Amino acid sequence: MAPSALQGVYNTIFRKNYIFLSVVFVSAFGMEIAFDNASNSVWNTVNKGRQWKDLKHKYMESDDE
């Protein structure tokens, strides 16, 4: 990065502590949501056909009976 870009990042984010902490917490919250969604997607792909949501129709009684 160019020195002027680094200076801009410093002046925008790192200069004031409350802004820096806000950026850290918002970034952590966003990364947690992204990681959870990615983990759930991988889990559902690997275990497709073995989860209750996939097998429920075989074991639940219908209301018509």
HTML snippet that shows the backbone in 3Dmol.js (N, CA, C, O; Angstrom):
<script src="https://3Dmol.org/build/3Dmol-min.js"></script>
<div id="view" style="width:600px;height:400px;position:relative"></div>
<script>
const pdb = `
ATOM      1  N   MET A   1       0.837  -1.185   0.000  1.00  0.00           N
ATOM      2  CA  MET A   1       0.000   0.000   0.000  1.00  0.00           C
ATOM      3  C   MET A   1       0.877   1.243   0.000  1.00  0.00           C
ATOM      4  O   MET A   1       1.979   1.251   0.549  1.00  0.00           O
ATOM      5  N   ALA A   2       0.375   2.260  -0.611  1.00  0.00           N
ATOM      6  CA  ALA A   2       1.109   3.516  -0.663  1.00  0.00           C
ATOM      7  C   ALA A   2       1.075   4.192   0.708  1.00  0.00           C
ATOM      8  O   ALA A   2       0.136   4.003   1.480  1.00  0.00           O
ATOM      9  N   PRO A   3       2.103   4.975   0.998  1.00  0.00           N
ATOM     10  CA  PRO A   3       2.136   5.660   2.298  1.00  0.00           C
ATOM     11  C   PRO A   3       0.901   6.522   2.559  1.00  0.00           C
ATOM     12  O   PRO A   3       0.442   6.612   3.698  1.00  0.00           O
ATOM     13  N   SER A   4       0.362   7.151   1.524  1.00  0.00           N
ATOM     14  CA  SER A   4      -0.828   7.983   1.736  1.00  0.00           C
ATOM     15  C   SER A   4      -2.043   7.123   2.090  1.00  0.00           C
ATOM     16  O   SER A   4      -2.895   7.543   2.873  1.00  0.00           O
ATOM     17  N   ALA A   5      -2.124   5.918   1.514  1.00  0.00           N
ATOM     18  CA  ALA A   5      -3.225   5.016   1.846  1.00  0.00           C
ATOM     19  C   ALA A   5      -3.098   4.536   3.285  1.00  0.00           C
ATOM     20  O   ALA A   5      -4.092   4.459   4.006  1.00  0.00           O
ATOM     21  N   LEU A   6      -1.885   4.215   3.701  1.00  0.00           N
ATOM     22  CA  LEU A   6      -1.668   3.800   5.087  1.00  0.00           C
ATOM     23  C   LEU A   6      -1.985   4.934   6.058  1.00  0.00           C
ATOM     24  O   LEU A   6      -2.541   4.705   7.132  1.00  0.00           O
ATOM     25  N   GLN A   7      -1.635   6.126   5.682  1.00  0.00           N
ATOM     26  CA  GLN A   7      -1.942   7.291   6.522  1.00  0.00           C
ATOM     27  C   GLN A   7      -3.454   7.474   6.629  1.00  0.00           C
ATOM     28  O   GLN A   7      -3.967   7.816   7.695  1.00  0.00           O
ATOM     29  N   GLY A   8      -4.159   7.247   5.537  1.00  0.00           N
ATOM     30  CA  GLY A   8      -5.619   7.353   5.562  1.00  0.00           C
ATOM     31  C   GLY A   8      -6.256   6.295   6.441  1.00  0.00           C
ATOM     32  O   GLY A   8      -7.202   6.582   7.176  1.00  0.00           O
ATOM     33  N   VAL A   9      -5.743   5.067   6.373  1.00  0.00           N
ATOM     34  CA  VAL A   9      -6.255   3.996   7.236  1.00  0.00           C
ATOM     35  C   VAL A   9      -5.978   4.337   8.695  1.00  0.00           C
ATOM     36  O   VAL A   9      -6.841   4.154   9.554  1.00  0.00           O
ATOM     37  N   TYR A  10      -4.793   4.824   8.971  1.00  0.00           N
ATOM     38  CA  TYR A  10      -4.453   5.198  10.348  1.00  0.00           C
ATOM     39  C   TYR A  10      -5.383   6.294  10.853  1.00  0.00           C
ATOM     40  O   TYR A  10      -5.911   6.200  11.961  1.00  0.00           O
ATOM     41  N   ASN A  11      -5.583   7.328  10.047  1.00  0.00           N
ATOM     42  CA  ASN A  11      -6.423   8.448  10.479  1.00  0.00           C
ATOM     43  C   ASN A  11      -7.887   8.044  10.627  1.00  0.00           C
ATOM     44  O   ASN A  11      -8.608   8.613  11.446  1.00  0.00           O
ATOM     45  N   THR A  12      -8.326   7.065   9.840  1.00  0.00           N
ATOM     46  CA  THR A  12      -9.728   6.656   9.884  1.00  0.00           C
ATOM     47  C   THR A  12     -10.002   5.658  10.994  1.00  0.00           C
ATOM     48  O   THR A  12     -11.010   5.786  11.689  1.00  0.00           O
ATOM     49  N   ILE A  13      -9.138   4.666  11.183  1.00  0.00           N
ATOM     50  CA  ILE A  13      -9.446   3.544  12.078  1.00  0.00           C
ATOM     51  C   ILE A  13      -8.622   3.566  13.361  1.00  0.00           C
ATOM     52  O   ILE A  13      -9.188   3.463  14.450  1.00  0.00           O
ATOM     53  N   PHE A  14      -7.341   3.694  13.264  1.00  0.00           N
ATOM     54  CA  PHE A  14      -6.458   3.459  14.409  1.00  0.00           C
ATOM     55  C   PHE A  14      -6.231   4.678  15.303  1.00  0.00           C
ATOM     56  O   PHE A  14      -5.727   4.537  16.417  1.00  0.00           O
ATOM     57  N   ARG A  15      -6.585   5.836  14.847  1.00  0.00           N
ATOM     58  CA  ARG A  15      -6.255   7.035  15.615  1.00  0.00           C
ATOM     59  C   ARG A  15      -7.081   7.150  16.896  1.00  0.00           C
ATOM     60  O   ARG A  15      -6.565   7.560  17.936  1.00  0.00           O
ATOM     61  N   LYS A  16      -8.359   6.790  16.819  1.00  0.00           N
ATOM     62  CA  LYS A  16      -9.233   6.887  17.993  1.00  0.00           C
ATOM     63  C   LYS A  16      -9.574   5.485  18.471  1.00  0.00           C
ATOM     64  O   LYS A  16      -9.971   4.625  17.685  1.00  0.00           O
ATOM     65  N   ASN A  17      -9.416   5.270  19.753  1.00  0.00           N
ATOM     66  CA  ASN A  17      -9.577   3.943  20.329  1.00  0.00           C
ATOM     67  C   ASN A  17     -10.999   3.415  20.166  1.00  0.00           C
ATOM     68  O   ASN A  17     -11.173   2.237  19.857  1.00  0.00           O
ATOM     69  N   TYR A  18     -12.011   4.241  20.361  1.00  0.00           N
ATOM     70  CA  TYR A  18     -13.381   3.752  20.270  1.00  0.00           C
ATOM     71  C   TYR A  18     -13.740   3.335  18.844  1.00  0.00           C
ATOM     72  O   TYR A  18     -14.531   2.409  18.662  1.00  0.00           O
ATOM     73  N   ILE A  19     -13.189   3.983  17.850  1.00  0.00           N
ATOM     74  CA  ILE A  19     -13.436   3.571  16.462  1.00  0.00           C
ATOM     75  C   ILE A  19     -12.726   2.253  16.184  1.00  0.00           C
ATOM     76  O   ILE A  19     -13.295   1.361  15.555  1.00  0.00           O
ATOM     77  N   PHE A  20     -11.490   2.127  16.648  1.00  0.00           N
ATOM     78  CA  PHE A  20     -10.740   0.885  16.457  1.00  0.00           C
ATOM     79  C   PHE A  20     -11.462  -0.290  17.106  1.00  0.00           C
ATOM     80  O   PHE A  20     -11.599  -1.346  16.488  1.00  0.00           O
ATOM     81  N   LEU A  21     -11.924  -0.121  18.342  1.00  0.00           N
ATOM     82  CA  LEU A  21     -12.643  -1.199  19.022  1.00  0.00           C
ATOM     83  C   LEU A  21     -13.963  -1.517  18.328  1.00  0.00           C
ATOM     84  O   LEU A  21     -14.358  -2.680  18.246  1.00  0.00           O
ATOM     85  N   SER A  22     -14.636  -0.504  17.836  1.00  0.00           N
ATOM     86  CA  SER A  22     -15.881  -0.737  17.094  1.00  0.00           C
ATOM     87  C   SER A  22     -15.621  -1.557  15.841  1.00  0.00           C
ATOM     88  O   SER A  22     -16.375  -2.480  15.536  1.00  0.00           O
ATOM     89  N   VAL A  23     -14.568  -1.230  15.120  1.00  0.00           N
ATOM     90  CA  VAL A  23     -14.215  -1.984  13.913  1.00  0.00           C
ATOM     91  C   VAL A  23     -13.872  -3.425  14.268  1.00  0.00           C
ATOM     92  O   VAL A  23     -14.269  -4.347  13.556  1.00  0.00           O
ATOM     93  N   VAL A  24     -13.146  -3.629  15.351  1.00  0.00           N
ATOM     94  CA  VAL A  24     -12.778  -4.982  15.779  1.00  0.00           C
ATOM     95  C   VAL A  24     -14.021  -5.795  16.110  1.00  0.00           C
ATOM     96  O   VAL A  24     -14.156  -6.927  15.646  1.00  0.00           O
ATOM     97  N   PHE A  25     -14.936  -5.236  16.908  1.00  0.00           N
ATOM     98  CA  PHE A  25     -16.122  -5.984  17.317  1.00  0.00           C
ATOM     99  C   PHE A  25     -17.076  -6.238  16.154  1.00  0.00           C
ATOM    100  O   PHE A  25     -17.631  -7.331  16.047  1.00  0.00           O
ATOM    101  N   VAL A  26     -17.274  -5.266  15.292  1.00  0.00           N
ATOM    102  CA  VAL A  26     -18.152  -5.462  14.130  1.00  0.00           C
ATOM    103  C   VAL A  26     -17.547  -6.494  13.186  1.00  0.00           C
ATOM    104  O   VAL A  26     -18.269  -7.331  12.644  1.00  0.00           O
ATOM    105  N   SER A  27     -16.242  -6.446  12.984  1.00  0.00           N
ATOM    106  CA  SER A  27     -15.574  -7.432  12.127  1.00  0.00           C
ATOM    107  C   SER A  27     -15.665  -8.831  12.724  1.00  0.00           C
ATOM    108  O   SER A  27     -15.906  -9.799  12.002  1.00  0.00           O
ATOM    109  N   ALA A  28     -15.476  -8.946  14.029  1.00  0.00           N
ATOM    110  CA  ALA A  28     -15.572 -10.257  14.686  1.00  0.00           C
ATOM    111  C   ALA A  28     -16.981 -10.810  14.577  1.00  0.00           C
ATOM    112  O   ALA A  28     -17.157 -12.002  14.324  1.00  0.00           O
ATOM    113  N   PHE A  29     -17.981  -9.973  14.761  1.00  0.00           N
ATOM    114  CA  PHE A  29     -19.369 -10.407  14.643  1.00  0.00           C
ATOM    115  C   PHE A  29     -19.665 -10.885  13.222  1.00  0.00           C
ATOM    116  O   PHE A  29     -20.297 -11.925  13.034  1.00  0.00           O
ATOM    117  N   GLY A  30     -19.213 -10.134  12.230  1.00  0.00           N
ATOM    118  CA  GLY A  30     -19.417 -10.527  10.838  1.00  0.00           C
ATOM    119  C   GLY A  30     -18.698 -11.819  10.483  1.00  0.00           C
ATOM    120  O   GLY A  30     -19.246 -12.665   9.775  1.00  0.00           O
ATOM    121  N   MET A  31     -17.481 -11.973  10.970  1.00  0.00           N
ATOM    122  CA  MET A  31     -16.729 -13.201  10.697  1.00  0.00           C
ATOM    123  C   MET A  31     -17.362 -14.404  11.385  1.00  0.00           C
ATOM    124  O   MET A  31     -17.335 -15.510  10.845  1.00  0.00           O
ATOM    125  N   GLU A  32     -17.934 -14.199  12.572  1.00  0.00           N
ATOM    126  CA  GLU A  32     -18.615 -15.294  13.267  1.00  0.00           C
ATOM    127  C   GLU A  32     -19.816 -15.777  12.458  1.00  0.00           C
ATOM    128  O   GLU A  32     -20.027 -16.981  12.317  1.00  0.00           O
ATOM    129  N   ILE A  33     -20.593 -14.851  11.933  1.00  0.00           N
ATOM    130  CA  ILE A  33     -21.751 -15.226  11.118  1.00  0.00           C
ATOM    131  C   ILE A  33     -21.298 -15.954   9.862  1.00  0.00           C
ATOM    132  O   ILE A  33     -21.878 -16.979   9.503  1.00  0.00           O
ATOM    133  N   ALA A  34     -20.278 -15.448   9.192  1.00  0.00           N
ATOM    134  CA  ALA A  34     -19.781 -16.083   7.971  1.00  0.00           C
ATOM    135  C   ALA A  34     -19.230 -17.477   8.258  1.00  0.00           C
ATOM    136  O   ALA A  34     -19.494 -18.410   7.500  1.00  0.00           O
ATOM    137  N   PHE A  35     -18.473 -17.632   9.333  1.00  0.00           N
ATOM    138  CA  PHE A  35     -17.900 -18.934   9.686  1.00  0.00           C
ATOM    139  C   PHE A  35     -18.992 -19.928  10.046  1.00  0.00           C
ATOM    140  O   PHE A  35     -18.929 -21.088   9.636  1.00  0.00           O
ATOM    141  N   ASP A  36     -20.004 -19.490  10.812  1.00  0.00           N
ATOM    142  CA  ASP A  36     -21.108 -20.379  11.177  1.00  0.00           C
ATOM    143  C   ASP A  36     -21.870 -20.846   9.942  1.00  0.00           C
ATOM    144  O   ASP A  36     -22.200 -22.026   9.826  1.00  0.00           O
ATOM    145  N   ASN A  37     -22.149 -19.935   9.026  1.00  0.00           N
ATOM    146  CA  ASN A  37     -22.866 -20.316   7.804  1.00  0.00           C
ATOM    147  C   ASN A  37     -22.044 -21.275   6.952  1.00  0.00           C
ATOM    148  O   ASN A  37     -22.586 -22.238   6.407  1.00  0.00           O
ATOM    149  N   ALA A  38     -20.755 -21.026   6.832  1.00  0.00           N
ATOM    150  CA  ALA A  38     -19.890 -21.914   6.053  1.00  0.00           C
ATOM    151  C   ALA A  38     -19.793 -23.286   6.707  1.00  0.00           C
ATOM    152  O   ALA A  38     -19.844 -24.304   6.018  1.00  0.00           O
ATOM    153  N   SER A  39     -19.653 -23.322   8.030  1.00  0.00           N
ATOM    154  CA  SER A  39     -19.572 -24.604   8.745  1.00  0.00           C
ATOM    155  C   SER A  39     -20.861 -25.396   8.601  1.00  0.00           C
ATOM    156  O   SER A  39     -20.820 -26.603   8.364  1.00  0.00           O
ATOM    157  N   ASN A  40     -21.996 -24.739   8.738  1.00  0.00           N
ATOM    158  CA  ASN A  40     -23.282 -25.425   8.581  1.00  0.00           C
ATOM    159  C   ASN A  40     -23.465 -25.944   7.164  1.00  0.00           C
ATOM    160  O   ASN A  40     -24.008 -27.030   6.968  1.00  0.00           O
ATOM    161  N   SER A  41     -23.023 -25.191   6.192  1.00  0.00           N
ATOM    162  CA  SER A  41     -23.130 -25.626   4.803  1.00  0.00           C
ATOM    163  C   SER A  41     -22.284 -26.869   4.545  1.00  0.00           C
ATOM    164  O   SER A  41     -22.745 -27.812   3.901  1.00  0.00           O
ATOM    165  N   VAL A  42     -21.057 -26.874   5.041  1.00  0.00           N
ATOM    166  CA  VAL A  42     -20.186 -28.043   4.881  1.00  0.00           C
ATOM    167  C   VAL A  42     -20.784 -29.240   5.607  1.00  0.00           C
ATOM    168  O   VAL A  42     -20.803 -30.341   5.058  1.00  0.00           O
ATOM    169  N   TRP A  43     -21.274 -29.051   6.829  1.00  0.00           N
ATOM    170  CA  TRP A  43     -21.863 -30.139   7.616  1.00  0.00           C
ATOM    171  C   TRP A  43     -23.069 -30.735   6.890  1.00  0.00           C
ATOM    172  O   TRP A  43     -23.197 -31.955   6.792  1.00  0.00           O
ATOM    173  N   ASN A  44     -23.950 -29.874   6.384  1.00  0.00           N
ATOM    174  CA  ASN A  44     -25.139 -30.357   5.683  1.00  0.00           C
ATOM    175  C   ASN A  44     -24.784 -31.076   4.389  1.00  0.00           C
ATOM    176  O   ASN A  44     -25.466 -32.029   4.012  1.00  0.00           O
ATOM    177  N   THR A  45     -23.743 -30.646   3.709  1.00  0.00           N
ATOM    178  CA  THR A  45     -23.316 -31.309   2.480  1.00  0.00           C
ATOM    179  C   THR A  45     -22.727 -32.684   2.776  1.00  0.00           C
ATOM    180  O   THR A  45     -23.044 -33.652   2.086  1.00  0.00           O
ATOM    181  N   VAL A  46     -21.887 -32.778   3.779  1.00  0.00           N
ATOM    182  CA  VAL A  46     -21.240 -34.048   4.123  1.00  0.00           C
ATOM    183  C   VAL A  46     -22.258 -35.053   4.650  1.00  0.00           C
ATOM    184  O   VAL A  46     -22.148 -36.245   4.360  1.00  0.00           O
ATOM    185  N   ASN A  47     -23.242 -34.599   5.414  1.00  0.00           N
ATOM    186  CA  ASN A  47     -24.201 -35.490   6.062  1.00  0.00           C
ATOM    187  C   ASN A  47     -25.565 -35.515   5.375  1.00  0.00           C
ATOM    188  O   ASN A  47     -26.570 -35.823   6.016  1.00  0.00           O
ATOM    189  N   LYS A  48     -25.612 -35.203   4.103  1.00  0.00           N
ATOM    190  CA  LYS A  48     -26.880 -35.198   3.374  1.00  0.00           C
ATOM    191  C   LYS A  48     -27.471 -36.609   3.356  1.00  0.00           C
ATOM    192  O   LYS A  48     -26.788 -37.577   3.022  1.00  0.00           O
ATOM    193  N   GLY A  49     -28.747 -36.705   3.720  1.00  0.00           N
ATOM    194  CA  GLY A  49     -29.431 -37.983   3.755  1.00  0.00           C
ATOM    195  C   GLY A  49     -29.342 -38.698   5.084  1.00  0.00           C
ATOM    196  O   GLY A  49     -29.978 -39.736   5.261  1.00  0.00           O
ATOM    197  N   ARG A  50     -28.577 -38.179   6.020  1.00  0.00           N
ATOM    198  CA  ARG A  50     -28.410 -38.818   7.325  1.00  0.00           C
ATOM    199  C   ARG A  50     -28.965 -37.978   8.471  1.00  0.00           C
ATOM    200  O   ARG A  50     -28.878 -38.384   9.630  1.00  0.00           O
ATOM    201  N   GLN A  51     -29.521 -36.838   8.170  1.00  0.00           N
ATOM    202  CA  GLN A  51     -30.018 -35.953   9.213  1.00  0.00           C
ATOM    203  C   GLN A  51     -31.530 -36.100   9.357  1.00  0.00           C
ATOM    204  O   GLN A  51     -32.209 -36.576   8.447  1.00  0.00           O
ATOM    205  N   TRP A  52     -32.046 -35.686  10.511  1.00  0.00           N
ATOM    206  CA  TRP A  52     -33.468 -35.818  10.796  1.00  0.00           C
ATOM    207  C   TRP A  52     -34.311 -35.098   9.758  1.00  0.00           C
ATOM    208  O   TRP A  52     -35.365 -35.600   9.366  1.00  0.00           O
ATOM    209  N   LYS A  53     -33.870 -33.936   9.309  1.00  0.00           N
ATOM    210  CA  LYS A  53     -34.653 -33.193   8.320  1.00  0.00           C
ATOM    211  C   LYS A  53     -34.783 -33.967   7.008  1.00  0.00           C
ATOM    212  O   LYS A  53     -35.736 -33.748   6.261  1.00  0.00           O
ATOM    213  N   ASP A  54     -33.846 -34.866   6.718  1.00  0.00           N
ATOM    214  CA  ASP A  54     -33.912 -35.680   5.505  1.00  0.00           C
ATOM    215  C   ASP A  54     -34.699 -36.966   5.720  1.00  0.00           C
ATOM    216  O   ASP A  54     -35.232 -37.524   4.760  1.00  0.00           O
ATOM    217  N   LEU A  55     -34.786 -37.451   6.960  1.00  0.00           N
ATOM    218  CA  LEU A  55     -35.422 -38.736   7.256  1.00  0.00           C
ATOM    219  C   LEU A  55     -36.796 -38.598   7.906  1.00  0.00           C
ATOM    220  O   LEU A  55     -37.493 -39.598   8.082  1.00  0.00           O
ATOM    221  N   LYS A  56     -37.188 -37.409   8.257  1.00  0.00           N
ATOM    222  CA  LYS A  56     -38.412 -37.193   9.016  1.00  0.00           C
ATOM    223  C   LYS A  56     -39.641 -37.749   8.308  1.00  0.00           C
ATOM    224  O   LYS A  56     -40.516 -38.320   8.959  1.00  0.00           O
ATOM    225  N   HIS A  57     -39.723 -37.596   7.002  1.00  0.00           N
ATOM    226  CA  HIS A  57     -40.912 -38.039   6.272  1.00  0.00           C
ATOM    227  C   HIS A  57     -41.093 -39.557   6.323  1.00  0.00           C
ATOM    228  O   HIS A  57     -42.207 -40.044   6.131  1.00  0.00           O
ATOM    229  N   LYS A  58     -40.034 -40.305   6.574  1.00  0.00           N
ATOM    230  CA  LYS A  58     -40.143 -41.765   6.656  1.00  0.00           C
ATOM    231  C   LYS A  58     -40.753 -42.224   7.976  1.00  0.00           C
ATOM    232  O   LYS A  58     -41.394 -43.274   8.024  1.00  0.00           O
ATOM    233  N   TYR A  59     -40.564 -41.459   9.042  1.00  0.00           N
ATOM    234  CA  TYR A  59     -40.946 -41.897  10.375  1.00  0.00           C
ATOM    235  C   TYR A  59     -42.157 -41.166  10.961  1.00  0.00           C
ATOM    236  O   TYR A  59     -42.740 -41.626  11.943  1.00  0.00           O
ATOM    237  N   MET A  60     -42.526 -40.065  10.384  1.00  0.00           N
ATOM    238  CA  MET A  60     -43.661 -39.307  10.904  1.00  0.00           C
ATOM    239  C   MET A  60     -44.956 -39.867  10.326  1.00  0.00           C
ATOM    240  O   MET A  60     -45.026 -40.198   9.143  1.00  0.00           O
ATOM    241  N   GLU A  61     -45.974 -39.969  11.167  1.00  0.00           N
ATOM    242  CA  GLU A  61     -47.278 -40.414  10.696  1.00  0.00           C
ATOM    243  C   GLU A  61     -47.986 -39.238  10.052  1.00  0.00           C
ATOM    244  O   GLU A  61     -47.898 -38.105  10.526  1.00  0.00           O
ATOM    245  N   SER A  62     -48.676 -39.515   8.984  1.00  0.00           N
ATOM    246  CA  SER A  62     -49.403 -38.439   8.325  1.00  0.00           C
ATOM    247  C   SER A  62     -50.705 -38.168   9.071  1.00  0.00           C
ATOM    248  O   SER A  62     -51.188 -39.032   9.803  1.00  0.00           O
ATOM    249  N   ASP A  63     -51.272 -36.988   8.896  1.00  0.00           N
ATOM    250  CA  ASP A  63     -52.504 -36.603   9.576  1.00  0.00           C
ATOM    251  C   ASP A  63     -53.728 -37.253   8.939  1.00  0.00           C
ATOM    252  O   ASP A  63     -54.803 -37.235   9.537  1.00  0.00           O
ATOM    253  N   ASP A  64     -53.597 -37.824   7.750  1.00  0.00           N
ATOM    254  CA  ASP A  64     -54.722 -38.430   7.040  1.00  0.00           C
ATOM    255  C   ASP A  64     -55.165 -39.736   7.678  1.00  0.00           C
ATOM    256  O   ASP A  64     -56.323 -40.121   7.520  1.00  0.00           O
ATOM    257  N   GLU A  65     -54.310 -40.415   8.374  1.00  0.00           N
ATOM    258  CA  GLU A  65     -54.638 -41.735   8.925  1.00  0.00           C
ATOM    259  C   GLU A  65     -55.457 -41.644  10.176  1.00  0.00           C
ATOM    260  O   GLU A  65     -55.812 -42.670  10.757  1.00  0.00           O
TER     261      GLU A  65
END
`;
const viewer = $3Dmol.createViewer("view");
viewer.addModel(pdb, "pdb");
viewer.setStyle({}, {cartoon: {color: "spectrum"}});
viewer.zoomTo();
viewer.render();
</script>
